[in-house]
Amino acid sequence: VQLVESGGGLVQAGGSLRLSCAASGSTFSIGAMGWYRQAPGKRREYVATITSGGSSTNYANSVKGRFTISRDNAQNTIYLQMNSLKPEDTAVYYCWGRVWRDDYWGQGTQVTVSS
């Protein structure tokens, strides 16, 4: 399974971005998927996850109400709609996918929020 993120960039505080993560390979075996992020000098942290069918989602408290995760299984893609962005959201955002008991990661996409 390969995961490729896109959609990062530079945005002003209060703005919006939508990240995409396209899966390829043995996509039929992918279960839950989600997003994590890592800011400079900090550990990677959880952002949001979505179940394989897309019926259930979870969010970190820091993004709840501002970010929305969604999934299009026909396109083997998940999305992260990020609204009301804050400078503290600046980080490299990584796509994550679970296949059986193995974790897969994308290469990351940079999101920078200016104040």
Secondary structure, 3 states (H helix, E strand, C coil): CEEEEECCEEEECCCCEEEEEEEECCHHHEEEEEEEEECCCCCCEEEEEECCCCCCEEECCCCCCCEEEEEECCCCEEEEEECCCCHHHCEEEEEEEEECCEEEECCCEEEEEEC
